[in-house]
Amino acid sequence: MLRVLPLLVVMLMVFMTPATAQRIERLPTPAVNNSAVPPPVTAAPRAYDTVSVETQDIVPIPSNAPSEAIQKTEILSLDDVLRSSARYAPKILEALNKARAAGSRALSAEGAFDLVFQAETYSYLSGFYDGQYLNVEAIQPLSNNGGRIEGGYRVSRGDFPVYNDIFFTNQVGELKVKGIYAILRDKNIDDRRFGIANTRLGQDIAGLEAILVAIGVQQRAIEAYNQWVGSGQQVVIYRELLDLAQERQAGLKRQVQLGAQPDIILTENEQNILRRQSLLVRAETDLARASNRLSLFWRDDKGLPLQPSLAQLPEQLPDIRSQSAMETAAIMNRRPDLKIIENNINQARLKLQLDENELLPKFDVFAEFSNDFGALGEGGSSRDGFETIVGLNFSIPLQRRVAKGRISESEAKIAGLARARQQVEESVNNLVNDLAIAVDAAERLAEIARQEEIRAKKLAAGERRLFQVGASDFFLVNIREEAAANAAVRRLQAQFEVQKLHADQLAVAADTDALGLEAMGTGTITIGE
């Protein structure tokens, strides 16, 4: 017993150095496993120096730990990424420009009701007659009827043949106003009004399609951000795991020099260091790739990709939750795809209304008022005074097969779209319920993983203390440390799955506010400059 006591005193002196004492209570920070986070886009791995086993020296792995100055960099938040992506992501800008083009088509359709000005003139330059005639008109189509309002002025000089007797006016000329009003066909709808209403619905559809594209982009931005954060936490845990082994190497060297441990234990710890270095290299490579992928969504003021730095990493994954109502009815009211189908149905109903209009007979009434001014012209007194003319125009297609075929086609299209809407509603309802079940299970698993991590850390800390006083062996303390690291990875993996499901819920619920698409959610289309 007396011979054992000096040996224990020596081991206590070796292991209770200030640096080692601080490491005894230090536990690994949660990190993500390679299998926990989907592999991001490729990036070149870092090159490291080799290990000299013959001299039993491990060349230190280059550190990526941020300096004091870098640590002052502002943390990159998920909101920062979502705002940047919503403003500068090329896919979103492409969809918004398509919506703007649809708006331009709607403006063009409104041109069917533009005021039209026209003029005509006749002059007999040679021959028996020397008449000159000028007629100008302005035509304004009615926006609430298939008719139109016409206003005109005409004046003539000289003599005209009898077949052009209508050209004669008084000396000052004649003013005329004519109104045409549709009674049956074209009364409620015509090609011009159909074109305007149809292109406006098309503009709404293009805007909703832009929202759908933006939701998908923002969902991928959330995934890329969480992957980057998780990869950063993975680097933290594997670096601290490596630090433990490297600090232990210095203490083991002193024990070997004092004869308290055999030489082979240094080689065994070198092997352990190399294994942990390998884990760290993979983790840092994953972080570089995740950072590269995140740059597709985080951009500068010119819209160019930005690479986030280590100093901008937050300490944990963001908590992504919807602030909007998640009831099925509220979700259905927000879903852009359902609104697109509804607009398609409205377009088909509008086309059906136009087709039914073609079945009606053409029955227009008109009234014309005119008055000549000035002295009598060469045409005589019949051109003098105020005139009122009324009339009607009637026509009807007898077979109407074209209109009937189009009506049948439109009715079939409406019925098909109604079934498509039913299918989407049922699918969305099923998906909402499925996600609710998955989130509940994932949150319970995350809590279990957290409890497991707590206990694994306690076991690792306790095992290190036992190893310090010689009551444990080198193999067991390594097993405990790596088990604690694996538990932290599983906990992070569970948290990653929870947040991924929350992001899926935001996308399914079309929660534009939570996805950083507030302006698009209110129907405002903006193009990032």
C-alpha positions in Angstrom: 0.0 0.0 0.0 2.8 2.4 0.8 4.3 1.7 -2.6 1.1 2.6 -4.3 0.6 6.0 -2.6 3.6 7.7 -4.3 2.3 6.6 -7.7 -1.1 8.1 -7.0 0.4 11.4 -5.9 2.4 11.6 -9.1 -0.7 10.9 -11.2 -2.6 13.6 -9.4 0.2 16.1 -10.0 0.3 15.2 -13.7 -3.4 15.4 -14.4 -4.4 18.4 -12.2 -2.6 21.0 -14.3 -4.6 24.2 -14.7 -5.5 23.4 -18.3 -6.5 19.9 -17.5 -8.5 20.9 -14.5 -10.5 23.3 -16.7 -11.1 20.6 -19.2 -12.4 18.1 -16.6 -15.7 19.9 -16.3 -15.9 21.0 -19.9 -18.4 19.1 -21.9 -18.9 18.9 -25.7 -21.2 21.5 -27.3 -24.1 19.9 -29.3 -23.2 19.3 -32.9 -24.8 17.7 -35.9 -23.7 14.3 -37.3 -22.9 13.9 -41.0 -26.1 11.9 -41.4 -28.2 14.4 -39.5 -27.9 17.2 -42.1 -28.3 16.5 -45.8 -25.0 17.1 -47.7 -24.7 20.6 -49.1 -23.0 21.5 -52.4 -19.4 20.5 -52.8 -16.5 22.6 -51.6 -12.8 21.8 -51.6 -11.6 20.1 -48.4 -8.8 21.5 -46.4 -5.3 20.0 -46.5 -3.7 19.1 -43.2 -0.2 18.1 -42.1 0.6 14.4 -41.5 1.2 12.7 -38.2 4.6 11.6 -37.1 4.0 8.4 -35.2 7.7 7.5 -35.0 8.4 10.5 -32.7 5.0 10.1 -31.1 4.2 13.8 -31.9 0.9 15.0 -33.3 1.1 18.0 -35.6 -1.7 20.3 -34.4 -4.6 20.7 -36.8 -5.1 24.3 -38.1 -7.6 26.1 -36.0 -10.7 27.9 -37.5 -11.6 29.5 -34.1 -12.5 33.2 -34.7 -10.2 35.8 -33.2 -11.3 38.4 -30.6 -11.9 40.9 -33.4 -13.8 38.5 -35.6 -16.0 37.5 -32.7 -17.5 41.1 -32.7 -19.1 40.4 -36.1 -22.9 40.5 -36.0 -24.6 37.1 -35.9 -26.3 36.2 -39.1 -30.0 35.5 -38.3 -32.5 33.5 -40.3 -34.6 36.7 -40.8 -31.5 38.3 -42.4 -31.3 35.4 -44.9 -35.0 35.3 -45.6 -35.2 39.1 -46.3 -32.2 38.9 -48.6 -33.6 35.9 -50.4 -37.0 37.5 -50.9 -35.5 40.6 -52.4 -32.6 39.2 -54.5 -33.2 35.5 -55.2 -33.1 35.1 -59.0 -36.0 32.6 -59.1 -38.3 35.0 -57.1 -37.3 38.0 -59.3 -38.0 35.9 -62.5 -41.5 35.0 -61.2 -42.2 38.7 -60.2 -41.2 39.8 -63.7 -43.6 37.3 -65.2 -46.3 38.8 -63.0 -45.4 42.2 -64.2 -45.6 41.1 -67.8 -49.1 39.7 -67.1 -50.0 43.2 -65.8 -48.8 44.7 -69.0 -51.1 42.4 -71.0 -54.0 43.5 -68.8 -53.2 47.1 -69.7 -53.1 46.3 -73.4 -56.5 44.7 -73.2 -57.9 47.9 -71.7 -56.9 49.6 -74.9 -59.9 48.1 -76.6 -61.9 51.0 -75.0 -59.5 53.7 -76.1 -61.1 56.7 -77.8 -60.6 56.5 -81.5 -60.2 59.5 -83.8 -60.6 59.2 -87.6 -60.9 61.6 -90.6 -61.6 61.3 -94.3 -61.6 63.9 -97.1 -62.6 63.9 -100.8 -61.7 66.4 -103.5 -62.6 66.5 -107.2 -59.3 67.7 -108.7 -60.6 67.6 -112.3 -63.8 66.9 -114.3 -67.2 68.4 -114.2 -67.5 68.5 -110.4 -65.3 70.6 -108.1 -66.6 69.4 -104.7 -64.5 69.1 -101.5 -65.5 67.2 -98.5 -64.1 66.7 -95.0 -65.4 64.4 -92.3 -63.8 63.9 -88.8 -65.2 61.5 -86.1 -64.4 60.4 -82.6 -65.7 57.0 -81.4 -65.9 55.9 -77.8 -66.9 52.3 -77.1 -69.1 51.8 -74.0 -67.5 49.9 -71.2 -70.8 48.7 -69.8 -72.5 47.8 -73.1 -71.5 46.5 -76.5 -72.5 49.8 -78.1 -70.6 53.0 -78.7 -70.9 56.8 -78.8 -69.9 58.6 -82.0 -69.4 62.3 -82.5 -68.5 64.0 -85.7 -68.1 67.1 -87.8 -68.3 67.4 -91.6 -68.2 70.3 -94.1 -68.3 70.5 -97.8 -67.6 73.0 -100.6 -68.5 73.0 -104.3 -70.7 70.7 -106.3 -71.1 66.9 -106.1 -72.9 64.3 -108.3 -76.3 63.1 -107.2 -74.9 59.8 -106.0 -72.7 61.8 -103.5 -75.5 64.1 -102.5 -75.0 63.1 -98.8 -71.8 65.1 -98.8 -73.6 68.5 -99.0 -73.6 70.6 -95.8 -74.3 74.2 -94.9 -71.5 76.7 -95.1 -70.2 76.3 -91.5 -70.7 72.5 -91.5 -72.6 69.9 -89.6 -72.2 68.5 -86.1 -73.5 65.0 -85.4 -73.9 62.7 -82.3 -74.8 59.1 -82.6 -75.4 56.5 -79.9 -75.6 52.7 -80.5 -76.9 50.5 -77.6 -77.0 46.6 -77.5 -80.2 45.1 -76.3 -79.5 41.3 -76.5 -76.1 40.1 -77.7 -73.1 42.0 -76.3 -75.2 43.7 -73.7 -73.5 42.1 -70.7 -70.3 40.9 -72.3 -68.4 41.1 -75.5 -64.9 40.3 -76.8 -63.5 43.5 -75.4 -64.9 43.2 -71.9 -64.0 39.5 -71.9 -60.4 40.3 -72.9 -60.0 42.8 -70.0 -61.5 40.5 -67.3 -59.6 37.5 -68.6 -56.2 39.2 -68.6 -56.9 40.6 -65.1 -57.5 37.1 -63.9 -54.3 36.1 -65.7 -52.5 38.8 -63.8 -53.8 37.5 -60.5 -52.7 34.0 -61.5 -49.2 35.2 -62.4 -48.9 37.0 -59.0 -50.1 33.8 -57.2 -47.6 31.7 -59.1 -44.9 34.1 -58.0 -45.9 33.6 -54.4 -45.7 29.8 -54.9 -42.2 30.1 -56.3 -41.2 32.4 -53.5 -42.5 30.0 -50.8 -40.4 27.2 -52.3 -37.3 29.4 -52.4 -37.8 30.5 -48.8 -38.3 26.9 -47.7 -35.0 26.0 -49.3 -33.4 29.0 -47.7 -34.5 27.9 -44.2 -33.1 24.4 -44.9 -29.8 25.9 -46.1 -29.5 28.1 -43.1 -30.3 25.3 -40.6 -27.7 23.1 -42.4 -25.1 25.9 -42.0 -25.9 26.3 -38.3 -25.9 22.6 -37.7 -22.6 22.1 -39.5 -21.1 24.9 -37.4 -22.2 23.2 -34.2 -20.7 20.0 -35.5 -17.4 21.7 -35.9 -17.6 23.0 -32.4 -18.2 19.6 -30.8 -15.5 17.8 -32.8 -13.0 20.5 -32.1 -13.6 20.3 -28.4 -13.4 16.5 -28.6 -10.1 16.8 -30.3 -8.8 19.3 -27.8 -9.5 16.8 -25.0 -7.4 14.2 -26.7 -4.6 16.6 -27.4 -4.4 17.9 -23.9 -4.5 14.4 -22.6 -1.5 13.6 -24.8 0.7 16.1 -22.9 -0.3 14.5 -19.5 0.4 11.0 -20.8 3.9 12.0 -22.0 4.7 13.1 -18.5 3.4 9.9 -17.0 5.5 7.9 -19.5 8.6 9.9 -18.6 7.9 9.2 -14.9 7.4 5.5 -15.6 3.7 5.6 -14.5 2.4 4.5 -18.0 3.8 2.3 -20.8 5.0 3.9 -24.1 2.2 2.2 -26.0 -0.4 4.4 -24.4 1.0 7.4 -26.3 0.6 5.6 -29.6 -3.0 4.6 -28.7 -3.8 8.2 -27.9 -2.2 9.4 -31.1 -4.5 7.0 -32.9 -7.4 8.5 -31.0 -6.3 12.0 -32.0 -6.1 11.1 -35.6 -9.6 9.7 -35.5 -10.9 12.9 -34.0 -9.0 15.0 -36.5 -10.7 13.0 -39.2 -14.1 13.8 -37.7 -13.2 17.5 -37.5 -11.9 17.7 -41.1 -15.2 16.2 -42.3 -17.2 18.6 -40.1 -15.3 21.6 -41.4 -15.7 20.5 -45.0 -19.5 20.1 -44.4 -19.5 23.6 -42.9 -17.7 25.1 -45.9 -20.2 23.4 -48.3 -23.1 24.5 -46.2 -21.8 28.1 -46.2 -21.4 27.9 -50.0 -25.0 26.7 -50.4 -26.3 29.4 -48.1 -24.7 32.1 -50.3 -27.4 31.3 -52.9 -29.9 32.9 -50.6 -27.9 35.4 -48.6 -26.8 38.3 -50.9 -25.4 41.8 -50.8 -27.1 45.0 -52.0 -26.2 44.2 -55.6 -27.8 40.7 -55.4 -24.4 38.9 -55.4 -23.9 35.8 -53.2 -22.2 36.3 -49.9 -20.2 33.7 -48.0 -21.0 33.8 -44.2 -18.1 33.5 -41.8 -17.5 31.4 -38.8 -18.0 34.4 -36.5 -21.5 34.9 -37.8 -22.7 31.5 -36.7 -25.4 31.5 -34.0 -25.1 29.2 -31.0 -28.2 27.2 -31.8 -30.8 26.4 -34.4 -33.6 29.0 -34.8 -37.1 28.2 -33.5 -39.3 28.3 -36.6 -43.0 28.6 -35.8 -46.0 30.0 -37.6 -47.6 33.1 -36.2 -50.7 32.6 -38.3 -53.8 30.4 -37.7 -53.0 26.8 -38.6 -56.6 25.6 -38.8 -57.5 23.9 -42.1 -60.0 26.6 -43.1 -57.5 29.4 -42.6 -54.9 27.5 -44.5 -57.2 26.9 -47.4 -57.9 30.7 -47.6 -54.1 31.4 -47.9 -53.1 28.7 -50.3 -52.0 30.2 -53.6 -52.5 27.0 -55.6 -56.2 26.9 -54.5 -56.6 30.6 -55.5 -55.0 29.8 -58.9 -57.6 27.1 -59.5 -60.4 29.4 -58.4 -59.2 32.0 -60.9 -59.0 29.3 -63.6 -62.6 28.5 -62.8 -63.5 32.1 -63.0 -61.8 32.3 -66.4 -63.7 29.3 -67.6 -67.0 30.8 -66.4 -66.2 34.0 -68.1 -65.6 32.1 -71.4 -68.9 30.3 -70.9 -70.6 33.6 -70.5 -69.1 34.8 -73.7 -70.1 31.6 -75.5 -73.7 31.9 -74.3 -73.6 35.5 -75.6 -73.0 34.1 -79.1 -76.4 32.3 -78.9 -78.3 35.5 -78.6 -79.6 37.4 -81.6 -78.0 40.7 -82.5 -80.4 43.5 -81.6 -79.0 47.0 -81.4 -80.9 50.3 -81.4 -79.4 53.6 -82.3 -80.2 57.3 -82.3 -78.6 60.0 -84.3 -78.8 63.8 -83.8 -77.3 66.3 -86.3 -77.5 70.0 -87.0 -76.1 72.2 -89.8 -74.8 75.6 -89.1 -74.3 78.7 -91.2 -75.8 79.8 -94.6 -77.3 77.2 -96.9 -74.7 75.3 -98.9 -74.8 74.4 -102.5 -76.9 71.3 -101.7 -80.0 73.4 -100.8 -82.3 73.7 -97.8 -82.6 70.0 -97.2 -79.3 70.3 -95.3 -80.6 72.9 -92.9 -82.0 72.4 -89.4 -81.9 69.9 -86.6 -82.4 66.2 -87.6 -83.2 63.2 -85.4 -82.9 59.6 -86.7 -83.6 56.4 -84.8 -83.3 52.8 -86.0 -82.4 49.2 -85.1 -80.2 46.5 -86.3 -81.3 42.8 -85.9 -79.6 39.5 -86.9 -79.6 35.9 -85.6 -77.5 32.8 -86.4 -79.9 30.0 -87.3 -77.9 26.9 -86.4 -75.5 28.2 -83.8 -73.4 25.0 -83.7 -70.1 26.9 -83.0 -71.5 28.6 -79.9 -73.1 25.3 -78.7 -69.8 23.4 -79.0 -67.9 26.1 -77.2 -70.5 26.1 -74.4 -70.1 22.4 -73.9 -66.3 22.7 -73.8 -66.4 25.4 -71.2 -68.8 23.5 -69.0 -66.6 20.4 -69.1 -63.6 22.5 -68.2 -65.4 24.1 -65.2 -66.4 20.6 -64.0 -62.8 19.4 -64.3 -61.4 22.3 -62.4 -63.9 21.8 -59.6 -62.5 18.2 -59.2 -59.0 19.5 -59.3 -59.8 21.9 -56.5 -61.4 19.1 -54.5 -58.2 17.0 -54.9 -55.9 19.8 -53.8 -58.1 20.6 -50.8 -58.1 17.0 -49.6 -54.4 16.7 -50.2 -53.6 19.8 -48.2 -55.9 18.7 -45.4 -54.2 15.3 -45.3 -50.7 16.9 -45.4 -51.6 19.3 -42.6 -52.7 16.5 -40.4 -49.7 14.4 -41.3 -47.3 17.2 -40.4 -49.0 17.8 -37.1 -48.5 14.1 -36.2 -44.8 14.2 -37.4 -44.1 17.4 -35.4 -45.5 15.9 -32.2 -43.4 12.8 -32.6 -40.3 14.8 -33.5 -40.6 17.1 -30.5 -40.9 14.1 -28.2 -37.9 12.5 -29.7 -36.0 15.8 -29.4 -36.7 15.9 -25.7 -35.6 12.3 -25.3 -32.4 13.1 -27.1 -31.8 16.1 -24.9 -32.2 14.0 -21.8 -29.9 11.4 -23.2 -27.3 14.0 -23.9 -27.4 15.3 -20.3 -26.8 11.9 -18.9 -24.0 11.1 -21.4 -22.2 14.4 -20.5 -22.5 13.5 -16.8 -21.0 10.0 -17.5 -18.2 11.5 -19.5 -17.3 14.1 -16.9 -17.4 11.5 -14.1 -15.3 9.1 -16.1 -12.6 11.8 -16.7 -12.5 12.4 -12.9 -12.1 8.7 -12.3 -9.3 8.5 -14.9 -7.6 11.4 -13.3 -7.3 9.5 -10.0 -6.4 6.2 -11.7 -9.8 4.6 -11.0 -10.6 4.2 -14.8 -8.7 3.3 -17.9 -7.8 5.1 -21.1 -10.2 3.1 -23.3 -13.2 3.7 -21.1 -12.8 7.5 -20.8 -12.5 7.8 -24.6 -15.7 5.7 -25.0 -17.6 8.0 -22.6 -16.4 11.2 -24.3 -17.3 10.0 -27.8 -20.7 8.7 -26.5 -21.4 12.1 -25.1 -20.5 13.6 -28.5 -22.7 11.2 -30.3 -25.6 12.0 -27.9 -25.1 15.7 -28.6 -25.2 14.9 -32.4 -28.4 12.9 -32.0 -30.0 15.7 -30.0 -29.1 18.2 -32.7 -30.3 15.9 -35.3 -33.6 15.6 -33.5 -33.8 19.4 -33.3 -33.0 19.8 -36.9 -35.8 17.4 -37.8 -38.3 19.4 -35.6 -37.3 22.7 -37.3 -37.4 21.1 -40.8 -41.0 20.0 -40.1 -41.9 23.5 -38.8 -40.6 24.9 -42.0 -42.7 22.4 -44.0 -45.7 23.6 -42.0 -45.0 27.2 -42.9 -44.8 26.3 -46.6 -48.0 24.2 -46.5 -49.8 26.9 -44.6 -48.5 29.6 -47.1 -47.5 31.7 -44.1 -45.9 34.5 -46.1 -45.2 36.6 -43.0 -43.1 33.9 -41.3 -41.3 33.2 -44.6 -40.3 36.8 -45.0 -42.7 37.5 -47.9 -44.9 40.1 -46.2 -45.3 42.3 -49.3 -46.2 39.4 -51.5 -48.7 38.1 -49.0 -50.6 41.4 -49.3 -50.6 41.2 -53.1 -47.9 43.9 -53.5 -45.5 43.0 -56.3 -42.0 44.5 -55.9 -38.9 44.0 -57.9 -35.5 44.1 -56.1 -33.2 46.6 -57.7 
